Amino acid sequence: MGVYRRAHRAIPVALTLLLISILIAACGGGTSGAASQAPAGDGVGAPAGEGQGLQGGEAPAEAPLQPGASAAPEPPAVGVDVDAKIIRTGSIDLEVSNVPEALREARDAIRGMGGYVGASQTSNIDDQPFAQVTYRIPVARWEDALDALRGVDGDTTKVVSEQTDSVDVTSQVVDLDARIRNLQASETALVAIAEQAVRIQDILDIQARITEVRGQIEQLEAQQNALADQTSYATLTVSYQLPVVAAIEVQAEGWDATAIFDEASATLVGVLQALAGAGIWLLVVWVPILVMFAVAAGIVAWLLRRFGVLDRAQLRTAPPKPAGD
């Protein structure tokens, strides 16, 4: 009996680990299709004679209701999904008469709807104010936010361009949820096996598998949280700029002929002063130096001629005369 108990207690854990590995591998591929497909044999929304399991294509006769039995409730309409997960994004380019005032009104309107400013950028391009703001808006208030931004500056606002987009990620959310639940079940099973393991090597192998499964769960949960954020808050990028007429007026208001004339005059005076300074340096410093170098060169040439050095040098370098001369 003792030998039988020891043999029963020392059953290899490898077979159990193999089954758990197969179950984990099935979580990655098998749940994707199972999460998005309807159960087999579901006849909701199918045309008459299709999907009924009959070779002749005839609809089966309805079973008569038993006395006192009530009819089954009608199935929900196909195509209606109240839990649809949709990512909404968009961009709007606006021309407003007052960029700072429009920014303030838009910020207050978005905050009133439960949204917030995700990012912003302001600059002056050719002395014209320009701003670009990214808003995060609750999906339920998407249309309200668009209407508010279209009229953010009253009648002076002009929508230059507008673009919106939506992506349905319901199947991705369902798939992630199913994969996470399957991996969590595998993790629970591995923990239970680790508590019953006897050999150290088996415990280490199971612990490594638990760590791997936990890492997969955390990765999928991170993706799930990112999708939840994107489907809960839409992203809208809005650009604010002055209209063309207002930009011309801003440029005209900043132009002053008197100031430009004064600036040009100051530049001319500066150039003349620089030229006068260069002439003074030339007369006072460089002309005397050049005269001194010229006098020294003349003295050296006179001395060389006086002692015949230049004459002998010229005779050595002169070409020989022809023999007939």
C-alpha positions as CSV (number, residue, x, y, z in Angstrom):
1,M,0.0,0.0,0.0
2,G,2.8,2.4,0.8
3,V,4.5,1.8,-2.5
4,Y,1.2,2.4,-4.3
5,R,0.7,5.7,-2.5
6,R,4.2,6.8,-3.4
7,A,3.8,5.9,-7.0
8,H,0.4,7.7,-7.1
9,R,1.9,10.8,-5.5
10,A,4.8,10.9,-7.9
11,I,2.7,11.0,-11.0
12,P,4.6,13.2,-13.5
13,V,3.4,16.8,-13.7
14,A,4.6,17.0,-17.3
15,L,1.3,15.7,-18.7
16,T,-0.6,18.3,-16.8
17,L,1.7,21.1,-17.9
18,L,1.3,19.9,-21.5
19,L,-2.5,20.2,-21.2
20,I,-2.2,23.7,-19.7
21,S,0.2,24.7,-22.6
22,I,-2.3,23.5,-25.2
23,L,-5.1,25.5,-23.4
24,I,-3.0,28.6,-23.4
25,A,-2.1,28.3,-27.1
26,A,-5.8,27.9,-27.9
27,C,-6.5,31.2,-26.1
28,G,-4.6,33.1,-28.8
29,G,-6.3,31.8,-31.9
30,G,-9.4,29.9,-31.0
31,T,-11.1,32.6,-29.1
32,S,-10.8,35.2,-31.9
33,G,-13.2,33.4,-34.2
34,A,-15.4,32.1,-31.4
35,A,-15.9,35.6,-30.0
36,S,-17.1,37.1,-33.3
37,Q,-19.2,34.3,-34.7
38,A,-22.7,33.4,-33.7
39,P,-23.3,29.9,-32.2
40,A,-24.0,27.2,-34.7
41,G,-27.7,26.5,-35.3
42,D,-28.7,30.1,-34.4
43,G,-31.6,30.8,-36.8
44,V,-32.1,34.4,-35.8
45,G,-32.3,36.6,-38.9
46,A,-31.8,33.7,-41.3
47,P,-34.1,33.4,-44.4
48,A,-36.7,30.7,-44.5
49,G,-35.2,27.4,-45.6
50,E,-31.6,28.3,-44.7
51,G,-29.6,27.0,-41.7
52,Q,-32.4,24.7,-40.7
53,G,-30.5,21.5,-41.1
54,L,-32.9,19.9,-43.7
55,Q,-31.7,18.5,-47.0
56,G,-34.8,19.6,-48.9
57,G,-34.6,23.2,-47.6
58,E,-38.1,23.0,-46.1
59,A,-38.8,24.7,-42.8
60,P,-39.6,22.3,-40.0
61,A,-43.1,22.2,-38.7
62,E,-43.6,24.2,-35.5
63,A,-44.2,22.0,-32.4
64,P,-47.7,22.6,-31.0
65,L,-47.7,24.4,-27.6
66,Q,-48.6,22.2,-24.7
67,P,-51.7,23.2,-22.8
68,G,-50.9,25.9,-20.3
69,A,-47.5,26.6,-21.8
70,S,-46.6,30.1,-22.9
71,A,-44.9,31.1,-26.1
72,A,-41.1,31.8,-26.1
73,P,-40.1,35.4,-26.1
74,E,-39.1,36.9,-29.4
75,P,-35.4,37.2,-30.1
76,P,-33.8,40.6,-30.3
77,A,-33.5,42.3,-33.7
78,V,-30.3,41.4,-35.5
79,G,-27.9,44.3,-36.1
80,V,-28.8,46.2,-32.9
81,D,-25.8,46.3,-30.6
82,V,-26.2,48.8,-27.7
83,D,-22.7,48.0,-26.5
84,A,-20.9,48.9,-29.7
85,K,-17.4,50.2,-29.2
86,I,-16.5,53.0,-31.7
87,I,-13.4,55.1,-31.9
88,R,-14.2,58.6,-33.1
89,T,-11.6,61.1,-34.5
90,G,-11.9,64.3,-36.4
91,S,-10.4,67.7,-37.3
92,I,-11.8,71.2,-38.0
93,D,-10.2,74.3,-39.4
94,L,-11.9,77.5,-38.3
95,E,-11.5,81.2,-39.2
96,V,-12.4,83.4,-36.3
97,S,-12.2,87.2,-35.7
98,N,-10.5,86.8,-32.3
99,V,-8.3,83.8,-31.7
100,P,-7.8,84.2,-27.9
101,E,-11.5,84.7,-27.3
102,A,-12.4,81.7,-29.5
103,L,-10.0,79.6,-27.6
104,R,-11.5,80.6,-24.2
105,E,-15.1,79.9,-25.4
106,A,-14.2,76.5,-26.9
107,R,-12.3,75.5,-23.7
108,D,-15.3,76.4,-21.5
109,A,-17.7,74.6,-23.8
110,I,-15.7,71.4,-23.9
111,R,-15.2,71.4,-20.2
112,G,-18.9,71.8,-19.7
113,M,-19.5,68.6,-21.7
114,G,-17.0,66.6,-19.5
115,G,-14.1,66.8,-21.9
116,Y,-10.6,68.3,-21.6
117,V,-7.8,69.7,-23.6
118,G,-5.3,67.0,-24.6
119,A,-2.7,69.2,-26.3
120,S,-2.4,72.7,-27.6
121,Q,0.0,74.8,-29.7
122,T,-0.1,78.6,-30.3
123,S,2.2,80.7,-32.5
124,N,2.4,83.8,-34.6
125,I,3.0,83.3,-38.3
126,D,3.8,86.5,-40.1
127,D,2.4,88.4,-37.1
128,Q,-0.9,86.5,-37.4
129,P,-2.1,84.5,-34.4
130,F,-2.6,80.8,-35.0
131,A,-3.6,78.0,-32.6
132,Q,-4.1,74.3,-32.8
133,V,-5.8,72.4,-29.9
134,T,-6.6,68.7,-29.5
135,Y,-9.7,68.0,-27.4
136,R,-10.8,64.8,-25.7
137,I,-14.6,64.7,-25.7
138,P,-17.0,62.1,-24.3
139,V,-18.3,60.0,-27.2
140,A,-21.9,60.6,-26.1
141,R,-21.3,64.4,-26.6
142,W,-19.5,64.2,-29.9
143,E,-22.2,65.9,-32.0
144,D,-22.8,68.5,-29.3
145,A,-19.1,69.4,-29.3
146,L,-19.1,69.7,-33.1
147,D,-22.1,72.1,-33.0
148,A,-20.5,74.2,-30.2
149,L,-17.1,74.5,-32.1
150,R,-18.8,75.5,-35.4
151,G,-20.3,78.5,-33.6
152,V,-17.6,79.2,-31.1
153,D,-17.1,82.8,-32.2
154,G,-20.6,83.7,-33.1
155,D,-21.5,84.7,-36.7
156,T,-17.9,85.5,-37.5
157,T,-16.8,81.9,-37.4
158,K,-16.2,80.2,-40.8
159,V,-15.6,76.4,-41.1
160,V,-12.8,76.1,-43.6
161,S,-12.7,72.3,-43.5
162,E,-14.1,69.5,-41.4
163,Q,-13.3,65.8,-41.3
164,T,-14.6,63.1,-39.0
165,D,-13.9,59.4,-38.9
166,S,-15.1,56.4,-36.8
167,V,-13.8,52.9,-36.4
168,D,-15.8,50.0,-34.9
169,V,-13.6,48.0,-32.5
170,T,-16.4,46.0,-30.9
171,S,-15.0,42.7,-32.1
172,Q,-11.5,43.6,-30.8
173,V,-12.9,44.4,-27.3
174,V,-14.9,41.1,-27.2
175,D,-11.8,39.1,-28.4
176,L,-9.6,40.7,-25.7
177,D,-12.1,40.0,-23.0
178,A,-12.4,36.4,-24.0
179,R,-8.6,35.9,-24.2
180,I,-8.1,37.5,-20.8
181,R,-10.7,35.3,-19.1
182,N,-9.2,32.1,-20.6
183,L,-5.7,33.1,-19.6
184,Q,-6.9,33.9,-16.1
185,A,-8.5,30.4,-15.9
186,S,-5.2,28.9,-17.0
187,E,-3.4,30.9,-14.3
188,T,-5.7,29.7,-11.6
189,A,-5.2,26.1,-12.8
190,L,-1.5,26.5,-12.8
191,V,-1.5,27.9,-9.2
192,A,-3.6,24.9,-8.1
193,I,-1.1,22.5,-9.7
194,A,1.8,24.3,-8.1
195,E,0.3,23.8,-4.7
196,Q,0.1,20.0,-5.2
197,A,3.6,19.6,-6.8
198,V,6.3,17.8,-4.9
199,R,9.4,17.9,-7.0
200,I,11.4,21.2,-7.0
201,Q,11.9,21.0,-10.8
202,D,8.1,20.7,-11.3
203,I,7.5,23.7,-9.1
204,L,10.0,25.8,-11.0
205,D,8.5,24.8,-14.4
206,I,5.0,25.7,-13.2
207,Q,6.2,29.0,-11.7
208,A,7.8,29.9,-15.1
209,R,4.6,29.1,-16.9
210,I,2.6,31.2,-14.4
211,T,5.0,34.1,-15.0
212,E,4.5,33.8,-18.8
213,V,0.7,33.6,-18.5
214,R,0.7,36.7,-16.1
215,G,2.8,38.7,-18.6
216,Q,0.3,37.8,-21.4
217,I,-2.6,38.9,-19.2
218,E,-1.0,42.2,-18.4
219,Q,-0.3,42.9,-22.1
220,L,-3.9,42.2,-23.1
221,E,-5.2,44.3,-20.2
222,A,-3.0,47.2,-21.4
223,Q,-4.6,46.9,-24.9
224,Q,-8.0,46.6,-23.3
225,N,-7.5,49.8,-21.3
226,A,-6.2,51.7,-24.3
227,L,-9.3,50.7,-26.3
228,A,-11.5,51.6,-23.4
229,D,-10.0,55.1,-23.3
230,Q,-10.2,55.6,-27.0
231,T,-13.8,54.5,-27.1
232,S,-14.8,56.5,-24.1
233,Y,-13.3,59.8,-25.3
234,A,-13.2,61.0,-28.9
235,T,-10.3,63.0,-30.2
236,L,-10.9,66.2,-32.1
237,T,-8.2,68.6,-33.4
238,V,-9.2,72.2,-34.0
239,S,-7.2,74.9,-35.8
240,Y,-8.0,78.6,-35.2
241,Q,-6.8,81.4,-37.5
242,L,-7.8,84.8,-38.6
243,P,-9.6,85.3,-41.9
244,V,-7.7,86.8,-44.9
245,V,-9.3,90.2,-44.5
246,A,-8.5,90.4,-40.8
247,A,-4.9,89.3,-41.5
248,I,-4.5,92.2,-44.0
249,E,-5.9,94.6,-41.4
250,V,-3.4,93.3,-38.8
251,Q,-0.6,93.8,-41.2
252,A,-1.8,97.3,-42.1
253,E,-2.1,98.3,-38.4
254,G,1.5,97.2,-37.8
255,W,2.9,99.4,-40.6
256,D,4.3,102.9,-39.7
257,A,6.0,104.9,-42.4
258,T,7.6,107.3,-39.9
259,A,9.1,104.5,-38.0
260,I,10.5,102.9,-41.2
261,F,11.9,106.3,-42.4
262,D,13.6,106.8,-39.0
263,E,15.0,103.2,-39.1
264,A,16.3,103.7,-42.6
265,S,17.9,107.1,-41.7
266,A,19.6,105.5,-38.7
267,T,21.0,102.8,-40.9
268,L,22.3,105.3,-43.4
269,V,24.0,107.3,-40.7
270,G,25.6,104.2,-39.4
271,V,26.9,103.2,-42.8
272,L,28.4,106.8,-43.3
273,Q,30.0,106.7,-39.9
274,A,31.6,103.3,-40.7
275,L,33.0,104.7,-44.0
276,A,34.3,107.8,-42.2
277,G,35.9,105.7,-39.6
278,A,37.6,103.5,-42.2
279,G,39.0,106.7,-44.0
280,I,40.4,108.0,-40.8
281,W,42.2,104.7,-40.1
282,L,43.5,104.7,-43.6
283,L,44.9,108.3,-43.4
284,V,46.2,108.1,-39.9
285,V,47.6,104.6,-39.7
286,W,47.9,102.9,-43.1
287,V,49.2,105.7,-45.3
288,P,52.2,106.5,-43.1
289,I,53.0,102.8,-42.9
290,L,52.9,102.4,-46.6
291,V,55.1,105.5,-47.2
292,M,57.7,104.1,-44.8
293,F,57.7,100.8,-46.6
294,A,58.1,102.6,-50.0
295,V,61.0,104.7,-48.7
296,A,62.8,101.6,-47.3
297,A,62.3,99.7,-50.6
298,G,63.8,102.6,-52.5
299,I,66.8,102.8,-50.3
300,V,67.5,99.1,-50.6
301,A,67.2,99.3,-54.4
302,W,69.7,102.2,-54.5
303,L,72.2,100.4,-52.4
304,L,72.0,97.3,-54.6
305,R,72.5,99.4,-57.7
306,R,75.3,101.3,-56.0
307,F,77.3,98.1,-55.4
308,G,76.5,96.6,-58.8
309,V,74.6,93.7,-57.4
310,L,71.6,94.2,-59.6
311,D,73.9,94.7,-62.7
312,R,75.7,91.3,-62.2
313,A,72.3,89.6,-61.6
314,Q,71.0,91.0,-64.8
315,L,74.1,89.8,-66.7
316,R,73.7,86.3,-65.4
317,T,70.1,86.1,-66.4
318,A,70.4,87.9,-69.8
319,P,70.2,85.5,-72.8
320,P,73.5,84.9,-74.9
321,K,73.9,87.0,-78.1
322,P,73.8,85.2,-81.5
323,A,77.3,84.3,-83.0
324,G,76.8,86.5,-86.2
325,D,76.3,89.8,-84.3
